Amino acid sequence: MKEIPASYGLLGEHLAHSWSPEIHALLGTDSYALIEAAFDEVDAVFTSQNWKGLNVTIPYKQKALLSANVASEAARTIGAANTLVRYGNTVFAENTDAMGFHWLLERFARFTAGLSVHDFLNKKTVLVLGATGGAGRAVSYLCTKLGAYVVGVSRSTSLFSRHTLCNDWITYQDLTENHVPDCSRRVFLIVNCTPVGMYPACPKSPLPDGMLTAFPKLSGVIDLIYNPLRSGLILEAQRCGVATENGLGMLVAQAYAAHTLFQAPNAPARATRPTIELQQMDSKKIEAIESTLAQKMQNIVLIGMPGVGKTSTAVELSKLCGRPCVDIDVAIHDETGKTSSEILRAYGETYFRDIESRITRHVGSKTGSIIACGGGVVVRDVNYDYLKQNGHLVFLDRPIEGLSIKDRPLSALYDLKEIAQRRMPLYRAWKDTYFTCTGSPLTDARALKSLFLL
């Protein structure tokens, strides 16, 4: 018998990276735990009398629906439930993913277009990547209810019959090879419901590079992935000037809806209507929790010229805010047993940059760190995505005559002014924040801590 350690919890197969306990603690849910269960254990969890409410994630959402006595219209239509609540002898099933996405889409519509979500989507074409999965079903259901024309995208035509929530279906091959040009011309919103691009295989996109330019009417991209904060798909959309949103707000909003159901004294009386209306969602609370999580996940990434003080400032900032400090040059030494200078002298800059990019990708995929980059990290475009996926990029600057160039690998090979001429435009293009150094790492670290509320 699988032990149920709390009155409330998240049930799933692999839950190591879940934010649910922290979110529910911030919401005020009592006694919330992670419940990892294998397929042969999950039925016993559903029938146990030891829980009052469960959130359910992959791969058990369909089983959750079947385990309930009563289900909402949304859960029945979607064919999956991610929330179970026990009211006496009744187990009620709801799909709060649909509620969470509704909340996210409403905010997105008002922020990007100044419209209600219905006016934003009505008669528009929405492309849902991964429409056959649990999240894809919820998104397709909600968009259809809001009057959108929903085109589901899946790997194979054999999967098209899994549900009737989409108005039309195409395969990824059809999409990427432009076998359906009329569809491409009409797409207004793309929603990624696949795990492609999720940590640790990031940044990555379910669509080929440059694919977004095939959608002339594209006005928004929503990726339900929230780790990393900016998926490969979101990064490409931002380069195209398209409005974007990740799935963190939806995660918190659906948890808020579940928490509300957990606290309700009785099962909803009207299972044919939304059990929690959009206006009942406390947006201020949801956004406050979303902001707390995003800030905790965000890396502070220091870029700038050799000798500007990135490493020393990162070390001091790490001490002040209790976050791990990662120096990419140190990480290179830890992996290779050689300093950056030794690698450059022995093997040349191209070989060194290959190592630097590989380590930058690994470091940038982590969250909640202070990252000090080598001065030349900006010479390879790919490093931007690696750092930006979870990072806020801070360009540390000071006059060239104030730079400390002792033991700087490339400063011994090239004139410092020549390096600055090549790199300064890149630092400016990459930066989210420009910061003028004072010459004191501790003073600069204190200023950065205050600036980012760390």
Secondary structure by P-SEA (a helix, b strand, c coil): ccccccccccccccccccaaaaaaaaacccbbbbbbbccccaaaaaacccccbbbbccccaaaaaaacccccaaaaaaccccbbbbcccbbbbbcaaaaaaaaaaaaaaaaccccccccccccbbbbbcccccaaaaaaaaaaaaaccbbbbbccccccccccccccccccaaaaaacccaaaaacccbbbbcccccccccccccccccccccccccccbbbbccccccccaaaaaaaaaccccccaaaaaaaaaaaaaaaaaccccccccccccccccccaaaaaaaaaaaaaaaaccbbbbbcccccaaaaaaaaaaaccbbbbcaaaaaaaaccccaaaaaacccaaaaaaaaaaaaaaaaacccccccccccccccaaaaaaaacccbbbbbbccccccccccccccccccaaaaaaacaaaaaaaccbbbbbcccaaaaaaaaaaaacc
